[in-house]
Amino acid sequence: MSLDLSADEVLSTTRAVRKRLDFGRPVPRRLIEECVDFATQAPTGRNRQRWHFLVVTDKQRRATVADIYRRAVHVNTPQPLTSDDRRRMAAHPGSMQRIGEGAQYLYDNIHRVPAFVIPAIEGRTDHADVLQQSATWGSILPAVWSFMLAARSRGLGTVWTTAHAPLERELARTLRVPYEKVMLAAFLPLAFTIGTDFRPAERVGRDEVLHWDGW
């Protein structure tokens, strides 16, 4: 299945989908495999290709993972916000309310999502310096974004979440992941979307974020 979107359309309309996930429609394994194939075409530091993608579709296993997700949400400590953070977050009235409602909806229905995709990467960054951090995250983030773009072009919705992080060790144990060697980088719910009419998001203006020849 393909939505026949241009590259620009895919890049500008791949949204964080929470409320419009279709819980009643299974995602074919073939489509997930195709998205992973595109993900592994992403750049990777020194060509090490240390990425992995754990996919959970079994109903009982999904229930267990969903329980970990919910408990982790309550353990999570939000990062402090700067005044600029707050200004940008409030730049478009109603956006944060919609995000909050979407997050709550996903929390309430996480067990109904037909597939979980958990990107992972060999090597932990718990005590790493900036160079190690950038090399590791720079090798998994482009791959995951490619996965999300490929999913969008196939009528699938995703959202990058890190809610699992406080209970990462428990999640790793549940999925038989060697925690000391592998980092679970994100937690992506995956489902067909209800409708495909996604639009570009409202963002702060280019002049605020573009710096030419210096800050």
C-alpha positions in Angstrom: 0.0 0.0 0.0 1.3 3.5 -0.9 -0.3 6.9 -0.5 1.6 8.2 -3.5 3.0 11.2 -1.6 5.9 13.3 -2.9 9.1 13.4 -0.8 8.2 16.9 0.4 4.7 15.8 1.4 6.1 12.9 3.4 8.6 15.1 5.1 6.1 17.8 6.0 3.1 15.7 7.1 4.7 12.9 9.1 3.0 13.7 12.4 3.1 12.4 15.9 -0.1 10.3 15.7 -1.9 9.4 18.9 -5.6 9.9 18.6 -5.9 8.7 15.0 -4.4 5.3 15.4 -6.7 2.5 14.1 -6.7 -0.1 16.9 -8.9 -2.5 15.1 -6.8 -3.1 12.0 -3.7 -5.4 12.3 -0.5 -4.1 10.6 0.8 -6.7 8.1 4.3 -8.0 8.9 5.3 -7.2 5.3 4.8 -3.5 5.8 6.8 -3.4 9.0 9.6 -5.3 7.3 9.6 -2.8 4.4 9.8 0.1 6.8 12.8 -1.5 8.5 14.5 -2.0 5.1 14.2 1.7 4.5 15.3 2.5 8.1 18.6 0.6 7.6 19.4 2.7 4.6 19.9 5.7 6.9 23.4 7.0 7.7 25.3 5.2 10.4 28.5 6.2 12.2 31.6 4.4 10.8 29.2 2.0 9.0 28.8 0.0 12.2 25.1 -0.6 11.7 24.4 -1.2 15.4 20.7 -0.7 15.1 18.0 -3.2 16.0 14.2 -3.0 15.8 12.1 -5.0 18.2 8.5 -5.5 17.0 5.8 -6.7 19.5 2.5 -7.8 18.0 1.6 -10.8 20.2 -1.5 -9.8 22.2 -0.3 -11.2 25.5 3.2 -9.7 25.1 1.7 -6.4 24.1 -0.4 -6.3 27.2 2.7 -6.9 29.3 4.7 -4.2 27.5 1.7 -1.8 27.7 1.7 -2.3 31.5 5.4 -1.3 31.7 4.7 1.7 29.5 1.9 2.9 31.8 3.9 2.4 35.0 6.9 4.1 33.4 4.9 7.2 32.7 4.3 7.8 36.4 8.0 7.3 37.2 9.1 9.7 34.5 10.5 13.1 35.7 10.0 15.8 33.1 13.0 17.9 32.1 13.0 21.5 33.4 11.8 24.1 30.9 13.5 27.4 30.1 11.6 30.6 29.4 12.3 30.2 25.7 10.9 26.6 25.9 7.7 27.9 27.4 7.4 30.8 24.9 7.8 28.5 21.9 5.5 25.9 23.3 2.8 28.5 23.7 3.4 30.2 20.3 0.3 28.6 18.7 -2.7 28.6 21.1 -4.2 25.3 21.8 -1.3 23.2 20.5 -0.1 22.1 24.0 -3.6 21.2 25.1 -4.0 19.0 22.0 -0.7 17.3 22.7 -1.7 16.7 26.3 -5.0 15.3 25.3 -3.3 13.1 22.7 -0.8 11.8 25.2 -3.6 11.0 27.7 -5.6 9.2 24.9 -2.5 7.1 24.0 -1.9 6.3 27.7 -5.5 5.1 28.1 -5.4 3.0 24.9 -1.8 1.9 24.6 -2.9 -1.8 25.1 -5.0 -1.5 22.0 -2.3 -0.5 19.6 -1.7 -3.4 17.2 2.1 -3.1 17.1 4.9 -1.7 19.1 8.2 -0.9 17.5 11.1 -0.4 19.9 14.3 0.8 18.2 17.5 -0.2 19.9 21.2 0.3 19.4 24.3 -1.6 20.6 26.2 0.5 23.1 25.0 2.4 26.1 25.4 6.2 26.6 24.6 6.3 30.4 28.1 7.8 31.2 29.3 8.7 27.7 30.9 12.0 26.7 29.5 14.2 24.0 31.4 12.5 21.2 30.1 9.1 22.2 26.6 10.4 22.7 26.5 12.0 19.3 27.9 9.0 17.5 25.5 6.6 19.1 22.3 8.7 18.9 23.4 10.0 15.5 23.3 6.4 14.3 19.8 5.4 15.6 17.8 8.7 15.2 18.1 8.9 11.4 17.1 5.3 11.1 14.1 5.7 13.3 13.0 8.8 11.4 13.4 6.9 8.1 11.2 4.2 9.6 8.5 6.8 10.5 8.6 8.4 7.1 8.3 5.0 5.4 5.4 4.2 7.7 3.6 7.5 6.8 3.9 6.7 3.1 2.2 3.4 3.7 -0.8 4.8 5.6 0.7 4.0 9.0 1.0 6.3 12.0 3.7 6.5 14.6 4.8 8.7 17.4 8.3 8.9 19.0 7.9 8.4 22.8 10.5 7.9 25.5 8.0 7.1 28.3 9.6 3.6 28.7 12.9 5.0 29.8 12.5 4.9 33.6 11.7 1.2 33.3 14.0 0.4 30.4 15.8 -2.4 32.3 12.4 -4.1 33.1 11.3 -3.7 29.5 14.7 -5.1 28.3 14.3 -8.1 30.6 10.7 -8.7 29.3 11.9 -8.7 25.7 15.1 -10.7 26.5 17.4 -7.7 25.5 20.9 -7.7 26.9 20.5 -4.4 28.8 24.2 -3.9 29.6 25.1 -4.0 25.9 22.0 -2.6 24.2 20.0 0.6 24.7 16.3 0.8 24.0 16.2 4.2 22.3 12.5 4.8 21.9 9.0 3.3 22.0 6.9 3.7 18.8 3.2 2.7 18.7 2.4 1.7 15.2 -1.0 1.4 13.5 -2.9 2.3 10.4 -4.1 5.9 10.7 -7.8 6.9 10.7 -7.7 9.0 7.6 -4.5 10.1 5.8 -5.1 13.9 5.6 -2.3 15.1 7.8 -1.0 18.6 7.3 2.2 20.5 8.1 2.5 21.5 11.8 2.6 25.1 13.1 6.1 26.0 14.0 8.1 29.0 15.1 9.3 31.1 12.2 12.5 30.3 10.2 14.1 33.6 11.2 14.2 32.4 14.8 16.0 29.1 14.1 18.2 29.8 11.1 21.6 31.2 11.9 24.0 32.1 9.0 27.8 32.2 9.5 27.4 32.2 13.2 24.8 32.5 16.0 
